Amino acid sequence: MLCYLSYIFLIVCVLVSVAFFTLMERKILGYIHLRKGPNKVGMNGLFQPFSDAIKLFSKEMNFMLYINTLMYLFSPMLALILMMMLWFLYYWEYTQFFFEYGLVILLCISSLSVYVILWGGWSSNSKYSLLGAYRGVAQVISYEVSMAMILISMVFFCESFNISKVLEFQELFYLLFGYISLFIIWLITCFAETNRSPFDLSEGESELVSGFNIEYGSWGFAVLFMAEYGNMIFFSLISSYLFMGGEGILFIKTMLIMMLFVVVRGTLVRYRYDKLMMMAWKVILPFSILMVIMNFLLKNIFMSLICIN
């Protein structure tokens, strides 16, 4: 019973973090654009996220004539459920569940996010939402392969799919210092997986109005929004786990990566779609496969030297 209560407490903390992450993003983007962010609701805009949530959940939900209602309503809920399931992997003092193959579960759950984009875009019965869904599905599937290869590279050195073993391996030496190039590739993959700028091609306003979620409003849009930002926080956390360890100043390391998501959005322009796909298959995937082979050879050489000595 205590495990379930601790997990419910964790989810509440995540949802509150999502609210204030949106405030942080709007403040940082405001300074990047040389303007003020939200500063009217509460002290310096502190209650702006709650005002936005009340506004969204109190708005009327529109149901178009030709939408597939069941799938249309289920897709946002699936996005939120998958985001919450990812937080099963959060490693803390009061860990709720222990997963021996935590990194495999990460891949399995993150790959299911394809269905949120596909079903949400298809069930809306709009040409814009369907085009956004096609883009998003192709993008997520493409970068999922590279993500798997990067995780395999980490597993070769840590010799475990268990996140706690990965953290133990980095007690004396962060993998970031030896794998800075792999860390950069991992960050690019995280941007693509979470559909964030400059890779938010499934939500390209200039040509798709709003992408796969164009027909969503009210609580449907709010739930999709919460799931997206919850995924961003989680991928910031897992990036810290994989490359910067988990002990000490975990909050600061995670916040720095979260701020990087925001700064990149305010700095870089949207990538062209064909270049995005070519980068996935011609740059990131070959590099990640090369890193797998190199790590395998280095590990075998290292173990052979230990056996000889």
N, C-alpha and C positions, 0 to 999 in steps of 0.2 A: 504493500500500500504506500509506503514511504517513497518507493521508486517512482510511482505514478504521480504523487503529489510534487515531488521534486521536478519531474518533467513538466508538469503543468506550470509550476513556478518559472521554469526556464523559458517556456513559450510566452508567458506573459511578459517577461523581461525582453525577449526578442521583439515582440510587437511594440513595446514601448520604445525600444531602440530604433525600430523602423521609423516611428513617428519623429524622433529627434534627429535621425539621420537625414530625413528630408529637410528639416530645418537647417541643419549644418550645410547641406548641399546648396540650398537656396541662398544662404548667407555667403558662402564662398563664391558661388557664381555671381552674386551681386558685386562683390569686390573685384572679381575678374573683369566684369563689364563696367567698372567704375560707376557703380550705383549702389544704393542701399537695398539690402534684402528685406524680408518681412520684419517690420518694427512697430506695428500698430497694436496687435492683439497681445495683451500682457506686456510685461517688462522686456523691451527689446525683441518683441515678437515671440516670446517664450511659449505662448499657448497657441501659436498659429497652427501647428500640426493637428491639435485637437479641434480647432475651429474648422479646418479642412475636412476632418473625418466626420464631424457632425453634418457639415454641408453635403458631403457625398452620400452618406447613408440616409439622409432625409429627403433626397431628391427622388423624383418619380422614375421608375424603371420602365423604359419603352420596350414594347414587344412588337417587332416588325411582322408583317403578315406572313412572310415566307420563311422565317427562321425555323431551324430545328430546335424547338424550345428546350427539350430535355438536355441535349448536348450543349446548347447555348448556356444553360444555367450550371451545368456540371463542370465545364471547363475551368471557370475561375476557382471553384471549390477544390478541384484537383490540383491546381497550381499551389494553393495555400497548403493543402495536405502534404504535397511533395516537399515543399519548403520546410514544413514542420518535421517531416521524417528525416531530413538531412541533419537536423539538430540532435538526433539520437547519437550522432558521432561526437558531440561536444564532450571533451575530456576535462572533467573537473573533480573537485574533492568529493562531491556527492554524486558521482557518476551513476546514472540510472541503469544503463545496460552496457554490457561488455561485448564487443564484437571482435572476434579473432581476425576476421577479414573485413575490417572497416573500410579500407580503401576500395575494395571490390563493391561494397554496398554503396559507397559514394558514386562510383561509376554507374551502377544500376539505377539509382534514384535520379541522378542528373540526366541520364538518357531518356527517362520517362517524360521529361519536360517537353520533349518533341510533341507529345500528344496534346498538350495544352495548347500549343500554337496551332497545330493542325486542326483539332476539333473546334477550337474557338474561331478560327478563320473560316472553316468550311460551314459550320452551323449558322454563321451570321448571314450567309447567302448574299454576299456582296462581292463584286469583282475586286474591289480594293482589299478587302479583308482576305480573300483567297490568294491574291498575289503576295500579300504580306506573309501569309501562312507558308506558301511555297518557298519563299526566300528564307524564312526563319528555320524551316525544317532542314533545308539543304545546308544552311550555315551550321546549325547545331550538330547535325550528323557528321559533317566534315571535321569539325574541331573536336568532336568526341574521340575520334581515332587518335589524334595527337595527344589529347589529355591522357588516354590510356597508356600510350607509349612513355610519356613523361613519368607517370606513376610507376610504371614497370622499372624505369631507370632508378627511381628512388628505392624501390623494393630490393633491387640487386644489392645495394649498399647496406640497407638497414636489415635485410634478410627477414622481413616480416610485413604482412599486410595490416598488422595491428597498429593503430595510431599511437598507442602508449609505447610500443617498442620503437617507433620512429622518434618519439620525444626522448626516450632514454638514450638513443644513439647520438643525439645532439646535445647531450649534457655538457660536453667539453668543447665541441666544435660545431658551429652552425654550418649546415650544408650550403647556405647562401654564399659563403666565402670561397668555396670550391666550385660552385655551380652558378655563377652569376649569369652566364649565358642561358642556362636552362631555366633560371628564374624569370628572365625576361620573356622567354618563349611561353612559360607557364602563365605569366600575367596576360600576355596577348590572348592566349587560349581562354582565360577566365573572362576577359572582356567580350570575346565572341560568344562564349557559353551563356553569359547572362544578358546578351543582347544590349550591351551598353555602348555608348559612343567611344570610339568612332565606328563601331561595328553594329550600330542599331539599324540595320537595313530592313528588318521586318517591321519597323515603325517609321519608315522614311516619310516625313510630313510633306516634303516637296513634291513627291510623286504618288504617294499612297494615302494622303490625307492624314491617316493615323495608323495605317498598317492593319495587322490581324485583329486588333482590338477596337476597330473604328465604330462598331455598332454597340459597344459596351458603354454604359453610363451608370450613374448611381452606385450601388454597392458592388456591382459586377466589376466596374473599373477599379473601384477602391481595393477589392480583393486581389485583382491582378497586380495592382500597384504595390500592395503590401508583400505579395509573393516575390516580386522582382527585387525589391530592396532587401527582403530577408535573405534571398539568395546571394546578393552582393555582400552582405555582412558575413554570411557563412563562408563564402569563397575567400574573403579577406582573412577570416580566422584559419581556414585550412591552409592557406598560403603561408601564414605565420607558423603553423605546425610543421609543414613540410620543409621549410627553408630557414626558419629562424627559431626553432624550438618552441616549447610551450611554457617553460618555467620562467618566472620573473617577467615583469613588464609586458605581459601578454597583451594587456589592454592597449598599451601605447603602440606596440607593433601592429596590432589589428587596426587601430585607428589611423595609422599612417597609410596603410594600404587602402582603407576606405576613402581617405582624403585623396589618394592618387586617382581613384575612380572618378571623383568629382573634378579634380584639376584637369584630367585628360578630357573630360566632357567639355570643359570651358575653354580648352586650348586647341584641340585638333578638330579639323573638319571631318565630315562623314566620308568614309572610304568608299571608293567605287566598287560595286558588287562583284564584277568580274575579277578585279584585282584581289578582293577579299578571298574569293574561292581559289584563285591561283596561288595566293600566299599560303593557304591551308595545305594544298596538295603538292606544291612545288618547292616550298621553303620550309615550313614548320614540320610537316610530316617526315621528309627526308632527314632533317636535322634531329628530330626526336628519335628516329630509328637508329641513326648513327650514334646517338648518345647511349641507347640501349646496348648496342654492340660494344661500344667502348667501355661502358661500365661493367659489362659481363667479362671482358678480357682483363680489365684492371683488377676486378675482384678475384678472378682465378689466379692471376700472377701474384697478387698479394697473399692469397691463401697458400700458394705453393712456396713462397719465401718463408712463411711462418712454419710450414711443415719441415722444410729443409733445416731451418734453425733449431 
